[in-house]
Amino acid sequence: MVVIDMQAALVEGAYLADDMLARHVALIAKARAAQVPVVYVQHDHATWAELKRGTPGWKIHPDIAPASGDAIVEKTASDAFYETPLRSILAEKGVGTLAVTGMQTECCVDTTARSALSQGFDVMLVGDCHSTSDSDMSAAQIIAHHNALLPNVVHPTHRIRLSSSDTIRF
């Protein structure tokens, strides 16, 4: 399971944040019960003060704080694989399919899900465990759009499937 950018500054103000956090708590517990690795991805933003390393907003939201043994991957790009050890961590743990959750739907979740295919992984996009904030489109529209779009991304050997948190079986 890859939890992308569930950092305090991003979760605060996200669309249906409380519901999404509650689903994360349950899904992470389900992953741990099944001994599925939980990998947290944490964005270090060069210019946005709220996400600069060490600030309160940069920290993983306390409701889903990493447990001892969980990997934490810091990144500087929307793609969680770009210049990070994510691929090697997942390979070392024998992961072939990623359950992807987190923030921001249209940025880091989308980019990482697409990149995962080229990195040799299948993706299970957890459609009710990613969110964003309103922008040119409403957050609800952005989420619905990506839940419809990403399972149609074409790759010759890997795919993105859409699932809900309550139907995932690890």
Secondary structure as UniProt FT lines:
FT   STRAND          2..4
FT   HELIX           8..11
FT   TURN            12..13
FT   TURN            15..16
FT   HELIX           17..33
FT   TURN            34..35
FT   STRAND          39..43
FT   HELIX           49..51
FT   TURN            53..54
FT   HELIX           56..58
FT   HELIX           62..64
FT   TURN            68..69
FT   STRAND          71..75
FT   TURN            80..83
FT   HELIX           86..92
FT   TURN            93..94
FT   STRAND          97..103
FT   HELIX           105..109
FT   HELIX           110..118
FT   TURN            119..120
FT   STRAND          122..131
FT   HELIX           139..149
FT   HELIX           150..152
FT   STRAND          160..163
FT   TURN            165..167
//
